[in-house]
Amino acid sequence: MTVTETRQQTLAAPELTHKEILEILIGLLAALFTAMLSSTIVSNALPTIIADLEGTQTQYTWVLTASLLATTVSTPIWGKLSDLVSKKLLVQLAISVFVIGSALAGLSHNVPFLIGARVLQGLAMGGLMALAQAIIGAAIPPRSRGRYSGYMGAVMAVATVSGPLIGGVIVDTSWLGWRWCFYVCVPLAVVSLVILQKYLHLPLLKRKVQIDYLGAVLISIAASLPLLWVTFAGTKFAWMSWQSALFVGGTLLVGFLAVLVENRVAEPLVPLKVVRERTTALAIVASLSVGVAMFGSALFLGQYFQIARGYSPTEAGLLTIPMMLGSFIGSAGSGQLITRYGKWKRYLVSGGVLLLAGLLILGTIDHSTPYWYVGLGMLAMGLGMGMTMQNLVLAVQNTVDVTQIGASSATVAFFRSLGGAVGVSALGAVLAARVKDLIVAGVLAGPNGAEAARKLQEGGSGSTSLLDVKNLPPQLAALVRHAYGDATGRIFLIAAACAVVSLIAVIFIKEVPLRKTVNKVEVVEELVED
C-alpha cells in the first residue's frame, strides 16, 4: 500500500454517528460508573469497615490512598498502551481486573488484605479512567466532545451521589453487611463487558508496540515516594529529619531520571513534547491542584458527618447530595454549552472560582456548624469540580492528534490522581495529628488529665478504635466528635490553597478554537478494525 493510499484510507475513515457513539458510551460509562461507585461506597462506609476490622486512622487513610496510588501509577501505562494496541481489549482487561479486586475486597478479614484488594481495584480504575477519555477522544471531534464529556462527568456525579447512599443502606442493613459494598459492583461490570464486546469497534492505527518499561518503573517510584513520605512524616519520623530528606531527595532524583528516559525512548509513557506545550503544562498544574481538592477533601466529608455529627452512613450519603448535584450540573451543563458555542475557557475559570469559594466556606466549619452553611460550601465545590475536571482534559485533547490521544489524556489524569493520592495521604495525616492534639488537650482539661492523656497516647482507648465512636465511653465519645468536627475545617483550608494554584493556572491557559475533526494532522499508519 502506498503512502497516498494509506493517507486516503485514514482520512476516509467515517466518523461515528450519534447513535453509534451512544451505544459505545452506554458500555463505557457503565464500567466507569462501576469504578466510581466502588470508591464512593467505600468513602462513606469506611468508618464502619475500619471499626469492624479494628483499624486505625492511618489505615483508614491508606484504604483510600492505596487505591489512588495504584490508579496514579497505572494511568500513564494504560494511556500509552491505548495508543499502541486495541482499546477494546484493554478496557475489557481493566474491567476484569476490577471484578477480581472487588470480589477480594469483599472477602477481606483484616485491613492489610483489604488494602491489597483496593490496589487491584485502583489498577483497574486507572485503566478505566484513561481508556474512557482515550476512546471518547478517538471517536469524537473536540467540537462535539464537550457534550459527551459532559455525559461522562454527569455519570461520575451520579455515581458519587448514589455511592454513599447505596453504601449507607448496605451498612445500615444488618442482613447485608459492609462486604456487599464491594460485591454490588460486580454485576454492572459484567454487563458493561457484554455491551462493549458488541458495540465498541474503533479504527486502530497499526503500529509496532514498544513499551517503555524503564519509564514505567521510574514514574511509579517517583509517584510513590512523596505519598509514602506524607503518610509516615509526623508519626514515624519528624517532618524536618534525615528520613524526610531521603524521601524528598529520592523523589527528585528518580523524577529527574524519569525525565531523561522519557526524553530518549521512542514511545514515552509521558510524551514530553506534549507536556511542554503551554496548554498541557498549565492543565497539568490545574489538574494536580483539582485532584488535591477533589479527592483529598471530598473523601473526608463522610467521616465528618458520621463521626463529628453522629449521622448514620445513609444519612451521611444524603447530606452530601449538594456537592454531587453541583458536580452533575457543572459537568453536564458546561459540556452542552461548550458543544453549542465552542468556548471552553470561561467554564474553567468560573469552575476554579467556585471551587475556591466552596473550599473556603468549608474551611470554617466545626462540630456545630449549621447544615445549610455546610451544604452551601459543598454545592459551590461540586459546581467547581464539575466545570473543571473534564474540560481540562478536553483542552489538552484539542491540542494533540488522535495518535497521541491516549497518552495525553492519561497524562492529565495521572497528575490529577497524583494530586488526589498525595492530598488524601497528606490531609489524612494532618487530620489525624490535629484530632490527636485536640483529644489530648480535652483529656488534660478533665479529672486526672495528665495520667489519662498519657494512657491515651500510649494505648488509645483499649481494644476499641477511636473511629468506633458508638462503643466509646460517653465522655470520650463526645470529645472525639468535637475533635473531628473542629479539625476537619483545616483540611479544607489546605485544599483551598491548592485551589488557588489551580485557578491561576486556568487563567493563563490560552483558549484555542475546538476543531471539528478527530485527526489533527494527516497520519500515514495503516488502519485496521479494532
C-alpha positions in Angstrom: 0.0 0.0 0.0 1.4 3.4 -1.0 1.6 6.4 1.3 -1.0 8.2 -0.7 -3.4 5.2 -0.5 -2.8 4.9 3.2 -3.5 8.6 3.8 -6.7 8.5 1.8 -7.8 5.4 3.8 -7.0 7.2 7.0 -8.9 10.4 6.1 -11.8 8.4 4.7 -12.4 6.6 8.0 -16.0 7.5 8.7 -16.9 9.4 11.8 -19.3 7.6 14.1 -23.0 8.7 14.2 -24.6 9.9 17.4 -26.4 6.6 17.8 -23.1 4.6 17.4 -21.4 6.9 19.9 -24.2 6.4 22.4 -24.0 2.6 22.0 -20.3 2.7 22.9 -20.9 5.2 25.8 -23.5 3.0 27.4 -21.0 0.2 28.0 -18.1 2.6 28.7 -20.0 4.7 31.2 -21.4 1.6 32.9 -17.8 0.5 33.5 -16.8 4.0 34.7 -19.9 4.2 36.9 -19.0 0.9 38.5 -15.4 2.0 39.2 -16.5 5.4 40.7 -19.3 3.6 42.7 -16.7 1.4 44.3 -14.8 4.5 45.5 -17.7 6.4 46.8 -19.3 3.5 48.5 -16.1 2.9 50.5 -15.7 6.5 51.4 -19.0 6.6 53.3 -18.9 3.0 54.6 -15.3 3.1 55.7 -15.8 4.2 59.3 -17.9 1.1 59.8 -15.5 -1.1 57.9 -12.4 0.1 59.8 -14.2 -0.2 63.1 -15.3 -3.8 62.3 -11.7 -4.7 61.2 -10.3 -2.9 64.2 -8.2 -0.5 62.1 -6.6 2.9 62.9 -6.9 6.4 61.4 -3.7 5.7 59.4 -5.2 2.5 58.0 -8.4 4.4 57.2 -6.4 6.8 55.1 -4.4 4.0 53.4 -7.5 2.1 52.3 -8.3 5.3 50.3 -4.7 6.1 49.4 -3.7 2.6 48.2 -6.4 2.7 45.5 -5.5 6.2 44.4 -1.8 5.3 44.3 -2.4 2.3 42.1 -4.7 4.4 39.9 -2.0 7.1 39.6 1.0 4.9 38.7 -1.0 2.8 36.2 -2.8 5.6 34.4 0.0 6.6 32.0 0.8 3.0 31.3 -2.8 2.3 30.3 -2.9 5.5 28.3 0.2 4.8 26.3 -0.9 1.2 25.6 -4.2 2.6 24.2 -2.2 4.4 21.5 -0.4 1.2 20.6 -2.8 -1.7 20.9 -6.6 -2.4 20.9 -8.5 -0.1 23.2 -11.3 -2.6 23.3 -9.0 -5.3 24.6 -7.6 -3.0 27.2 -10.9 -1.8 28.6 -12.1 -5.4 28.8 -9.0 -6.3 30.7 -9.4 -3.4 33.1 -13.0 -4.4 33.8 -11.9 -8.0 34.5 -9.2 -6.9 37.0 -11.8 -4.6 38.7 -14.2 -7.5 39.2 -11.4 -9.7 40.7 -10.3 -6.8 43.0 -13.9 -6.1 44.1 -14.5 -9.8 45.0 -11.3 -10.0 47.0 -12.1 -6.8 48.9 -15.5 -8.2 49.9 -13.7 -11.3 51.3 -11.3 -9.2 53.5 -10.9 -10.1 57.2 -8.2 -7.6 58.1 -7.2 -4.2 56.9 -3.9 -5.2 55.1 -5.8 -7.7 52.9 -8.4 -5.0 52.2 -5.7 -2.6 51.2 -4.2 -5.2 48.8 -7.6 -5.7 47.1 -8.0 -2.0 46.8 -4.7 -1.9 45.0 -6.2 -4.2 42.3 -9.3 -2.0 42.1 -7.0 1.0 41.7 -5.1 -0.6 38.9 -8.4 -1.2 37.1 -9.7 2.3 37.8 -6.5 3.8 36.3 -7.3 1.8 33.1 -10.9 2.8 33.0 -10.2 6.5 33.6 -7.5 6.6 30.9 -9.3 4.4 28.4 -12.7 6.2 28.7 -11.0 9.5 27.8 -8.9 7.9 25.1 -11.9 6.1 23.5 -14.0 9.3 23.5 -11.1 11.2 22.1 -10.6 8.7 19.3 -14.3 8.6 18.3 -15.5 12.2 18.7 -14.1 15.5 17.3 -13.2 18.1 20.0 -16.0 20.5 19.0 -18.6 17.8 19.7 -16.7 16.2 22.6 -17.8 18.6 25.3 -21.3 17.2 25.0 -20.2 13.6 25.6 -17.6 14.6 28.2 -20.4 16.2 30.0 -22.3 12.9 29.9 -19.2 11.3 31.4 -19.0 13.9 34.1 -22.7 13.5 34.8 -22.3 9.8 35.2 -19.4 10.3 37.6 -21.5 12.7 39.6 -24.4 10.2 39.7 -22.0 7.5 40.9 -20.8 9.9 43.5 -24.3 10.6 44.6 -25.6 7.0 44.6 -22.4 5.5 46.0 -22.7 7.0 49.5 -26.5 6.3 49.5 -26.1 2.7 48.4 -23.1 2.2 50.8 -25.1 3.7 53.7 -28.1 1.5 53.0 -25.9 -1.6 52.8 -24.0 -0.8 56.0 -27.3 0.1 57.9 -28.9 -3.2 56.7 -27.9 -5.9 59.1 -28.6 -8.8 56.8 -26.3 -7.5 54.1 -23.2 -6.1 55.8 -20.5 -3.9 54.5 -18.9 -6.6 52.3 -21.8 -6.1 49.8 -20.4 -2.6 49.2 -17.8 -4.4 47.1 -19.9 -7.3 45.7 -22.7 -4.9 44.4 -20.3 -3.5 41.8 -19.6 -6.9 40.1 -22.9 -7.4 38.1 -22.8 -4.0 36.4 -19.2 -4.5 35.4 -20.1 -7.8 33.7 -23.0 -6.0 31.9 -20.5 -3.4 30.6 -18.2 -6.1 29.3 -21.1 -7.6 27.2 -22.1 -4.2 25.8 -18.6 -3.2 24.9 -17.9 -6.5 23.2 -20.9 -5.9 20.9 -20.7 -2.2 20.1 -17.1 -1.0 20.6 -15.4 -1.0 17.2 -12.9 1.7 16.6 -10.3 2.1 13.9 -6.8 1.2 15.2 -3.6 2.6 13.9 -1.5 -0.4 13.3 1.9 0.4 14.8 4.9 -1.5 16.2 4.4 -1.9 20.0 7.2 -0.5 22.1 6.6 -0.5 25.8 8.7 1.9 27.9 9.3 -0.5 30.8 12.1 1.5 32.5 10.0 4.7 32.3 7.1 2.9 33.9 9.2 1.8 36.8 10.7 5.2 37.3 7.4 7.1 37.1 5.8 4.6 39.5 8.6 5.1 42.1 8.6 8.9 41.6 4.8 9.0 42.3 5.0 6.6 45.3 7.8 8.2 47.3 6.1 11.5 48.1 3.0 9.6 49.0 4.9 7.4 51.5 6.7 10.5 52.9 3.5 12.4 53.7 2.0 9.2 55.2 4.8 8.5 57.7 6.2 12.0 58.3 4.9 13.4 61.6 4.3 9.9 63.1 7.2 7.6 62.3 9.7 10.5 62.0 9.7 14.3 62.1 8.8 16.4 59.1 12.2 18.0 59.3 14.5 15.0 59.6 17.0 13.0 57.6 14.3 10.5 56.7 12.3 13.3 55.1 15.3 14.5 53.3 15.8 11.0 51.8 12.2 10.8 50.6 12.3 14.3 49.0 15.8 13.8 47.5 14.8 10.3 46.2 11.7 11.8 44.6 13.7 14.5 42.8 16.4 12.1 41.7 14.1 9.4 40.4 11.9 12.1 38.8 15.0 13.5 37.0 15.9 10.0 35.8 12.4 9.5 34.5 12.6 12.8 32.5 15.8 11.6 31.0 14.4 8.3 30.0 11.1 9.8 28.6 13.1 12.2 26.6 15.1 9.4 24.9 12.8 6.5 24.3 10.9 6.1 21.0 7.4 5.7 22.7 7.5 7.5 26.0 4.7 6.9 28.6 4.5 10.6 29.2 5.3 12.4 25.9 7.4 15.4 27.0 6.8 17.1 23.7 3.1 17.3 24.5 3.8 18.1 28.2 5.9 21.1 27.2 3.1 22.7 25.4 1.6 25.7 27.3 -2.0 24.3 27.4 -0.9 20.9 28.6 1.6 22.2 31.1 -1.0 24.6 32.7 -3.7 21.9 32.6 -1.4 19.5 34.4 -0.8 22.1 37.2 -4.5 22.8 37.4 -5.4 19.1 37.4 -2.9 18.3 40.2 -4.5 21.0 42.4 -8.0 20.0 41.5 -7.0 16.4 42.4 -5.9 17.5 45.9 -9.1 19.5 46.4 -11.4 16.8 44.9 -10.1 13.6 46.4 -8.3 15.0 49.4 -11.2 16.9 50.8 -14.4 15.3 49.5 -13.5 11.8 50.8 -13.4 13.1 54.4 -16.9 14.5 54.3 -18.5 11.1 55.1 -16.2 10.8 58.1 -17.1 14.3 59.2 -20.9 13.7 59.1 -20.7 10.3 60.7 -18.1 10.8 63.4 -18.3 14.5 64.1 -22.1 15.0 63.6 -23.3 11.5 64.6 -25.3 10.7 61.4 -25.7 7.2 60.1 -24.0 6.1 56.8 -27.3 6.5 54.9 -27.9 10.0 56.4 -24.3 11.0 55.6 -24.8 10.0 52.0 -28.0 12.1 51.7 -26.2 15.1 53.3 -23.5 15.1 50.6 -26.1 15.5 47.8 -25.5 19.3 47.3 -21.9 18.6 46.3 -22.9 15.8 43.9 -25.7 17.8 42.5 -23.3 20.7 41.8 -20.9 18.3 40.1 -23.7 17.0 37.9 -24.9 20.4 36.9 -21.4 21.8 36.4 -20.2 18.9 34.2 -23.3 18.3 32.1 -24.2 21.9 31.8 -20.8 23.2 30.8 -20.4 20.3 28.3 -23.6 21.2 26.5 -22.7 24.9 26.4 -19.2 24.1 25.1 -20.6 22.0 22.2 -23.1 24.7 21.4 -20.9 27.7 21.4 -17.4 26.3 21.1 -16.0 28.3 24.0 -14.4 26.5 27.0 -12.0 28.7 28.9 -14.8 30.7 30.6 -16.1 27.5 32.3 -12.6 26.6 33.5 -12.2 30.0 35.1 -15.7 30.0 36.6 -15.2 26.5 37.9 -11.9 27.5 39.5 -13.5 30.4 41.3 -16.5 28.3 42.5 -14.1 25.5 43.7 -12.1 28.0 45.7 -15.2 29.6 47.2 -16.6 26.3 48.3 -13.4 25.2 49.9 -13.0 28.5 51.8 -16.6 28.1 53.1 -15.9 24.6 54.3 -12.6 25.7 55.8 -14.6 27.5 58.6 -16.8 24.6 59.7 -16.6 22.8 63.1 -18.7 20.3 65.0 -21.6 22.7 65.5 -21.8 24.4 62.1 -25.4 24.6 60.7 -26.1 22.3 57.8 -27.2 25.0 55.4 -23.8 26.6 55.6 -22.0 23.2 55.0 -24.4 22.5 52.1 -23.6 25.9 50.5 -19.9 25.1 50.6 -20.5 21.6 49.1 -22.7 23.0 46.3 -20.0 25.5 45.3 -17.3 22.9 45.5 -19.3 20.5 43.4 -20.0 23.0 40.7 -16.3 23.9 40.5 -15.2 20.3 40.2 -17.8 19.6 37.5 -16.8 22.5 35.4 -13.0 21.9 35.6 -12.3 18.2 35.7 -13.5 17.0 32.3 -12.8 20.4 30.5 -9.1 20.3 31.4 -8.8 17.0 29.5 -10.8 18.5 26.6 -8.4 21.5 26.4 -5.4 19.1 26.1 -7.0 16.7 23.7 -7.8 19.7 21.4 -4.0 20.3 21.0 -2.9 16.8 20.0 -3.6 14.3 17.2 -5.6 11.1 17.7 -2.3 9.1 17.6 -1.4 10.7 21.0 -4.9 11.0 22.5 -4.4 8.2 24.9 -1.0 9.3 26.3 -2.0 13.0 26.5 -5.4 12.3 28.2 -3.7 9.8 30.6 -1.0 12.4 31.5 -3.7 14.9 32.8 -5.5 12.1 34.6 -2.1 10.9 36.0 -1.4 14.2 37.6 -4.9 14.6 38.8 -4.8 11.2 40.5 -1.3 12.0 41.9 -2.6 15.2 43.4 -5.5 13.3 44.8 -3.4 10.5 46.3 -0.9 12.9 47.9 -3.8 15.0 49.0 -5.6 12.2 50.7 -2.5 11.0 52.4 -1.3 14.4 53.5 -4.7 15.7 54.6 -5.3 12.4 56.4 -2.0 12.9 58.3 -3.0 16.5 59.1 -6.4 15.4 60.3 -5.0 12.6 62.5 -2.4 14.8 64.1 -4.9 17.6 64.7 -7.6 15.2 66.2 -5.0 13.7 68.5 -3.9 17.1 69.7 -7.5 18.2 70.4 -8.4 14.9 72.2 -5.3 15.1 74.3 -6.0 18.7 75.1 -9.6 17.8 76.1 -8.4 14.9 78.3 -5.8 17.1 80.0 -8.6 19.5 80.9 -10.6 16.8 82.7 -10.0 15.0 86.1 -6.7 13.1 86.3 -5.9 14.7 83.0 -2.2 14.0 82.8 -2.5 10.3 83.5 -5.5 9.9 81.2 -3.7 11.7 78.4 -0.6 9.5 78.8 -2.6 6.3 78.6 -4.5 7.6 75.5 -1.3 8.4 73.7 0.3 5.0 74.6 -2.6 2.7 74.0 -5.5 4.6 72.6 -8.8 3.6 74.2 -8.0 0.0 74.9 -9.3 -2.5 72.4 -11.8 0.0 70.8 -10.8 2.1 67.9 -11.4 5.9 68.3 -13.3 5.7 65.0 -15.8 3.3 66.6 -17.5 6.2 68.4 -20.6 4.3 69.4 -18.7 1.9 71.6 -16.6 4.5 73.4 -17.3 5.8 76.9 -19.8 8.7 76.6 -17.4 11.5 77.7 -14.6 10.2 75.4 -17.1 9.8 72.5 -18.2 13.4 72.9 -14.6 14.5 72.9 -13.8 12.5 69.8 -16.8 14.0 68.0 -15.8 17.5 68.8 -12.2 16.9 67.9 -13.1 15.5 64.4 -15.6 18.3 63.8 -13.2 21.1 64.8 -10.2 19.5 62.9 -12.0 19.0 59.6 -12.0 22.7 58.7 -8.2 22.7 58.5 -8.3 20.1 55.7 -10.5 22.3 53.5 -8.3 25.4 54.1 -5.3 23.5 52.9 -7.3 22.3 49.9 -8.3 25.9 49.2 -4.6 26.9 49.0 -4.2 24.2 46.3 -7.4 25.6 44.5 -5.7 29.0 44.3 -2.9 27.4 42.3 -5.5 25.7 40.0 -7.3 29.0 39.4 -4.1 30.8 38.5 -3.2 28.1 36.0 -6.5 28.1 34.2 -6.5 31.9 33.9 -3.2 31.7 31.9 -4.4 28.8 29.6 -4.8 30.1 26.1 -8.2 29.3 24.5 -7.8 27.5 21.2 -10.9 27.0 19.0 -12.1 23.4 19.1 -11.5 21.6 15.9 -14.3 19.7 14.1 -12.3 16.6 13.1 -10.9 13.7 15.1 -7.5 13.9 13.4 -5.4 17.0 13.9 -2.9 16.0 11.2 -2.9 13.6 8.4 -1.4 10.3 9.5 0.1 7.6 7.3 -0.1 4.5 9.5 -2.3 1.6 8.4 -5.9 1.5 9.8 -7.3 -1.8 11.0 -10.5 -2.7 12.7 -10.3 -2.7 16.5 
